[in-house]
Amino acid sequence: MLRVLWRRKILVVFIVALLVLFPAASVRPAQAISKTILLSVGIEKVTDGYTVTGTVMESETANKIISANGATVPQALDRITANTGRKVSLAHCNLIVLGETLRADNVAEILYYFLGKFEVSNNTSLIWTDGPVEKILKESEAGKSAGGAGLLEAVAEYNQKHVFKKPVTLDAFYKNYLHGKDANMLVILLKDDEIYNTKQMAVFKDGRFVHIK
């Protein structure tokens, strides 16, 4: 009789342990993918507002590109949240790519949203491109998948070659903007041979694009 009772107790303990451990194990992956982690963000002007394109971290070795439109940049990001079913996270965003379609816009007003997000680093690099932002980001990921350089690698290479002429960060751009000074952004051009051209700078005055030098 005692043996039967002990066996029942052991069986109950075993079942309880399974109920405790398996839900915990199933929650962890869900928590890990509960956010859409954007590593870089691209912004372009379209007829009905803005297109925001993001490089989404899928795994340690693979990323994907996702885009959404909105009347404003925050609304476009909200649309990405709606489309993916996961809240957008900008905590790991270290690059913002601005398209030439923003020439007539006040870039400072657009970027203010990111400046006000505590999760976004003030050291996030700002880049200007005269090509389609989505294409630039896709080519960047394709190049990295093939063992080549991505946009961040191109910026890092530029920093090494031009120690005293670094591309502007989110923080530096606003400091210049508030003090009425010119702000320069590194211009990224994608050549036919898929090598990034980083020899030019886009000049901004009072938050607006002025010219390329």
N, C-alpha and C positions, 0 to 999 in steps of 0.2 A: 504493500500500500504506500509506504513511504517513498519507494522508488518511483511509483507512478506520479505522486505529487511533485517530486523533484523534477521529473521529466516535463511535467506540465509547466512548472515555474520557469524552467530553462527555455521552453518553447515560447512562453509569453514574453520573456526578456528578449529573446531573439527577434520576435515580431515587432516589439516596440523599437528595438534598435534599427530595424529596417525602415520603419515609418519615420524615424528621426533622421537617419542618414540620407535616404534617397531623396526626400524633398530638398534637403540642403544642397545635395549635389546637383539637383535640377535647377535650383535658383541661381547658382553661380554663373553658368553660361548666359542665362537670361539677363543678369545684371551686367555682364560684360558687353552684351550687345544692345543694351537699353538706350544707347545714344548713337547718333550719327556723328562720328568724329571727323571733322574737316581738318586736313593738314594744310590746305591752301584754298583760297577763295578768289574767284575771278568775277569781275563786275563789268557789265556792258549795258549801254542804253539801248532800249528798243522802243517801238512806237507807243506801246501802252504802259511803259514803266522801265523796269530793269530786269535783266537776266543775271542770275547769280549761278555760277558754276563752281562746284567744289570737288576737291580730291578727297574721296572718302577712304578712310583706313579700314580695309576689310580684314587683313591679317598682317603678320610681320613681313610677308613677302609679296603681298599683292594689294593694290588699291584700285578703286574704280572712280570714274567721273560721273557726276550727276548734276543736272541743271534744273532750274525752275524759274518762272517769271512771277513778277509781282509789281504792284504800283509803286512800291518802295523796296529798298534793299531788305529791310526787316521782314516785309511781307513775303518776299521771295524766299528768304530763309525759312519762314513759317511754312511755306508751301513744300519745301524740301522735307520738313518734319512731317507734314501730312502725307507726302508721297511715300516716305520710308517707314512711317509709323514709329519713328524714333526721334527724340528731341535732339536738335542740332547742338553739338558741343564745339566751341571754338578754343578750348583750352590748349590744343596742340597746333593751332593755326599759326604758322610762322611766315606766311607769305600771302600778300594780297596783290593780285594782278589786275590792273585797270586798263580797259580797252580804249582805243582812240575814239570810240563813239561817245565818250564822256567829255570831249573837247569843250562843249558849250556849257557843261555843268560845273557847279562849284564842288570840286572834289572834297574840299574840307568838310562841307556839310554832309556828304555821303559817308565819309570816313568817321564822322563824329559818333555814329552808332557803335563802331568797333572800339573807339576810345572810351566810351562809356561802359563797355562790358568788362567787368573786373577780371574775367577769365582770359581775356585777350592780352598777350604780352605787348608792352610798349615797344619792344625790340622787333616786332613783326616788320619784315621788309616790305617796302612798296615798290612795285615794278609797273612800268608803262609799256604797252605793246601796241604796235600798229597793225597787228593781225588779229584774227578772231580768237578770243580768249579761250573758248572751249577747245579749239584746235591746238592752241599752244599747250594747254594742260594735258590733252590727250597725247600729243607728241612727246611731252616730257615723261609721261608714264610709260609710253612705248619704248622710249630710249633707255629708261632705267631697267625695264624688263629685259632688254637686249644687252644689258651690261654697260650701257652708255651713261652719259651725264643727264641729270634732270635740271629743272630750273634752279633749285636750291644749290646744286653743285656749280651751276654757272655763276650764281651770285658769289659763292665762296671763292671761286677762281678769280672773279673780278676783284674781290676784296684783297686777295693775296698780291695781285699785280698792281693795284692802285690803293696803297695803304692810306694815303691822305685824301682820297676821293671816293669814299664809300657811298653806296646807294643809301637813300634816306630811309629811315624807319618811321613807324607811325608816330612815335614820340617826337622825333626830330622834325617831321613835317609840320606838326602842330605848333612846335616852338617857333619855327620860322614864320608860320602863318599868323600867329598872334603878335609877333614882333614886326610884321610887315616886310619880312625878308623873303627873298627868292628861295624856293625849295626845289631841289633836283631829284628826279627819279631815274633810276637806271632803265634804259630802253632795251627790251628784249626783242630781237628779230630772229626768226627761224629761217636759216638759209636752206637752199635745196638739198644740201648734203647733211642736213639735220645737225648742224653745228650752230650753237647760239652765238649771235653777234651782240656783244655788250660794250660797244665802243661809243655809244651816244648817250646823251642825257636829255630828259624831258624837263623843261623849266616851268615852274608854276609860280604865279604871283597872285596874292590875295585868294589863294585856294583854287585858282583857275589856270588851265593850261595856257602857256604863252607860245612856246616854240621848242623845237629840237635843236640841240647844239652838239 
